[in-house]
Amino acid sequence: MKKILLLLAFSIGVVSVQAQTKEELHTQKTEKQAIADAAQAEANALQAQIDALPGWRKGLFGTIGGTLSNFSNWYSQGTPDNASGNIGISVNAYANLIEDKFFWRNSLTSNLNWVKFDDKNDPTDDDSFKAGTDVFNISSLYGRNIAKNFAVSGLAEYRTTLLDNFNDPGYLDVGVGGTWTPMENLIVVVHPLNYNFVFASGDSVFESSLGAKIVADYTRQIGAISFKSNLSTFQSYKSGDLSNVTWTNSFSYTLWKMIGVGFDFGLRSNKQEALNYALGQFDPLALPVQAVPNFDNVDNKLQSYWLLGLSYNL
């Protein structure tokens, strides 16, 4: 009986010591965490001061996504023997020189995608990767400050495709006006004097014109999250048929070192592109007889793309 009582007392003592030790460890952890939080807050404040200093700000992030598959004798589907793939990559880079009296902001956005579907039982089909999403945009904005949040500015922006029909069409906007910076990471460009050069081969519907350029860009990194949203629109003074608008967005969440998860999507409206595509698809011999596509009857559908995959952040 004495042995049982001694064993019980010993067990209770061990549990009591372990409980006390656990509480002490939790207390120590709380104290150390408070010190670490305070140090991190000081480091963040110092980094904010460094970021506010004149000089260059540079960054690059993007998304890589893709799938590859191969089927043999998979009879439950319409094409039992096939190989397919989808590969996409997006790049968002910027290099901004911020000084007390002027700024020079440069950015590059690109989203490229390749797809393929090879029917192994059809020797005549195309088994190569074809261009899917094809977006390339580069811009340079220079401004001289005349107030705390306002500057007179000049902008050059070039937009085209890289994989298919390079510079056909291609768009070059050159204009002057003002730039408003209501906060550190947001810029709003309003250029009432802007010429939209459109480059295209052959006899096409594309036409250059004078108009107004409006751009809103928000680029920021908060901890492990990087994101960029850019709205670019041209309003032609000659005709609304020559206007266009593009909105692109990129998000990246870093999970480990420079690798994470990224998501990109974009929207675009361009009536000239819609009409050019409709004319390419038009068959005058097809029945029933249809009217020749023109600016008045073309269906200017909203263009869109998105990409989800692994992200990188440099």
MOQUI-V545024 format. One record per helix or strand. SS is the DSSP state (2 for helix, 1 for strand). FROM is the first residue (numbers start at 1). LEN is the number of residues. Records with the same first field share a line. If there is no record, write none. Layout:
SS = FROM-LEN + FROM-LEN
This chain:
2 = 2-51 + 240-3 + 271-11
1 = 55-17 + 82-17 + 102-18 + 130-18 + 150-11 + 170-14 + 186-14 + 209-14 + 225-12 + 244-13 + 259-12 + 303-11
